[in-house]
Amino acid sequence: MAANLSSIAGRGRGPAIAPLSAVPGITEQRWLQALLDSIPDGVIYLDKQLTVRAVNRSVCALLGRLPRSLVARPLGDVIIATRDLDGQPYDVTLYAARSIAEQASKDLGPLWLKKRSGTTEPQSITIVPYGKPRSDDAGCALFIRNTTPEESAEKLRDTILSLVSHELRTPLLHIKGSVGSLLARDVEWDEETRLYFLETIDRATDRLSSLVDDLLSISAMRGGQVPLNLENIKPHELVSEGIDEASPFLGEHKVVVNVPRNLPKVRVDISRVLTVLINLLENAAKYSKPGTSIEVGATVAGPVVQMSVRDEGPGISDEHRHDIFDPFYRVGPRDLADGVRPSGTGLGLAVARAVTEAHGGRIWVEDAESGGAVFFFTIPVVSSNKAASSNGSVGRKWA
Ligand code: ADP
């Protein structure tokens, strides 16, 4: 790596670096590396082919990788699957190539970058070109820094505004249209049509109420403390209530319940855990074809009950498995089986993770053996000293 560094900086067209050879006992390469390492931002130097020529310590820490696994690799292997805060993929390689060709700096961000163990915090990236675009020694440097809270807040505000404009307006328009038709004095609607309008209003109101619930939960999570109203309940009772409440979203899906009645009681905030179940059931129905089965299961595993919701949809590829639990993250239409993405906000699984973790449990997704996805989450079994009292209220820190 050091040799690369020297060649990049030594040509005189890159960042201004004074001659270093005057210092006895320290090679120019070591100086350059020390200089790079002293920069708090992550730095990646690229040549014209967008191959990594040098990196500093901060970027290795940020991506959780050693320098030797980054240097001499194409940029696309190093900064992979970036996405903006709306969850849309963002091709940094494209912007780096443009920056060199146009000899112009580019400011990108906030973006999430992929690292081995998931994604980074939102990062801002500045791309600075060096060298003449047509010459062999052209290239660019990427400076990567944590997004400031102000930048994140501004982006979050934009995301929420676009959510409000798309996701809240549609059900409101349905309600307005149906109520307007029912109120029309000059038309006699038959019973079937009246029922159709009322059902449309009912569905749209459910949609609005679930969106508002998700938004409130996300905002509560950002505040930190959320009180849990803990009660003891049998898993099969929880599941049947969840299926009842989710029934407006389940359409023609067949729901199979595989929850033994003799499982021990769990100690949970019932309404919040119902939100988790309903979000998973709604997703299972939304992302799989009408008429396919959805199976809800539960098993006991030591101090926890492990609940599962399995569907026969497209499943979730490895690349997205961790990120789908982040707020506003949605798999792009390109990655879905038929290229069509149902409407949504990217909040349901974030809420599900926050609720599960507030109960000391975890949530994850696997491939179902029969195809499709199977989501699991764990909730605590009533411990023997809690079994006597069935009600309690505690304040717990959300994720
Ligand atoms: P939303 O469904 O509103 O987009 P979620 O947070 O519930 O938001 O889900 C995040 C993303 O995870 C979805 O956009 C979708 O891409 C993916 N996803 C969730 N559940 C499933 C599922 N059962 N099958 C396939 N993809 C799913």
Residues whose N, C-alpha, C, O or C-beta is under 5 A from the ligand:
A	BS01	ADP	N283 A284 Y287 G313 G315 I316 I324 Y329 R330 V331 S343 G344 T345 G346 L347 G348 L349 A350 A373
